[in-house]
């Protein structure tokens, strides 16, 4: 897989996870998940199978990101990730940013 395709796959995998979290969050708006919402969550969660299958490739791509690619990935996640509670959303986005930055920094330091 070339570098561009690998970056696209990594971004897609992270956005898939964020999308599932968003659907669960929206379903919990009234404090419970009904059958229709559960089906929607299950349908959205099917994408997690691909994420699980690709985790090694995604991890390899993540650890080889340049600073610009890291910033692009973080911007993509921030654009796609949405929670009802904006404060919680900012916290989660910050955590994602720290994790991505930490992985890239540790890989650079190990090289």
C-alpha atoms as one frame of an Amber mdcrd trajectory, in Angstrom:
protein
   0.000   0.000   0.000   1.436   3.371  -0.941   1.826   6.181   1.606  -1.226
   8.137   0.428  -3.482   5.066   0.568  -2.106   4.155   4.003  -2.866   7.655
   5.311  -6.357   7.531   3.822  -6.980   4.140   5.461  -5.705   5.371   8.842
  -7.886   8.474   8.680 -10.881   6.360   7.673 -10.310   3.945  10.557 -10.092
   6.713  13.149 -13.162   8.445  11.726 -15.052   5.132  11.801 -14.348   4.794
  15.520 -15.367   8.421  16.100 -18.541   7.862  14.104 -19.570   4.907  16.267
 -18.929   6.963  19.408 -21.043   9.771  17.943 -23.964   7.452  17.170 -23.872
   6.008  20.693 -23.713   9.515  22.159 -26.687  10.680  20.091 -28.645   7.560
  21.056 -28.030   8.289  24.731 -29.477  11.780  24.423 -32.620  10.670  26.263
 -30.670   8.494  28.696 -31.548   5.163  27.099 -31.071   3.214  23.899 -34.197
   1.817  22.263 -34.351  -0.995  19.712 -34.187   1.273  16.665 -31.163   3.092
  18.098 -29.512  -0.232  18.941 -29.934  -1.357  15.335 -28.381   1.922  14.160
 -25.448   1.442  16.518 -24.999  -2.152  15.349 -25.077  -1.075  11.696 -22.508
   1.655  12.291 -20.348  -0.729  14.345 -19.905  -3.080  11.388 -17.144  -0.721
  10.239 -15.188  -1.615  13.376 -14.459  -5.040  11.868 -12.347  -3.368   9.166
 -10.661  -1.205  11.795  -9.756  -4.300  13.830  -8.431  -6.098  10.759  -6.290
  -3.110   9.766  -4.964  -2.195  13.198  -1.370  -3.281  12.452  -1.240  -1.314
   9.200  -2.854   1.675  10.902  -0.374   1.540  13.764   2.540   1.347  11.316
   1.158   4.315   9.394   0.563   6.265  12.590   4.099   5.728  13.785   5.548
   6.940  10.486   3.583  10.187  10.175   5.361  13.415   9.424   4.392  16.508
  11.405   2.233  17.756   8.516   0.488  14.392   8.173  -0.074  14.289  11.942
  -1.648  17.743  11.817  -3.820  16.759   8.837  -4.998  13.655  10.686  -5.854
  15.644  13.807  -7.792  18.188  11.727  -9.728  15.394  10.005 -10.663  13.860
  13.335 -11.725  17.207  14.786 -13.850  17.903  11.703 -15.655  14.547  11.840
 -15.938  13.940  15.586 -19.117  15.282  17.165 -20.658  14.840  20.585 -23.719
  16.492  22.102 -21.593  17.982  24.862 -19.086  20.391  23.317 -16.893  20.396
  26.415 -16.647  16.584  26.379 -15.975  16.716  22.631 -13.052  19.108  23.124
 -11.639  16.887  25.871 -11.821  13.756  23.708 -10.332  15.597  20.722  -7.493
  16.812  22.950  -6.856  13.274  24.159  -6.776  12.007  20.558  -4.369  14.815
  19.634  -2.066  13.976  22.550  -2.065  10.264  21.693  -1.271  10.904  18.024
   1.439  13.416  18.913   2.926  11.113  21.537   3.114   8.149  19.150   4.775
  10.265  16.459   7.220  11.808  18.967   8.157   8.443  20.505   8.759   6.955
  17.067  10.933   9.930  16.098  12.920   9.660  19.304  13.453   5.919  18.820
  14.839   6.464  15.299
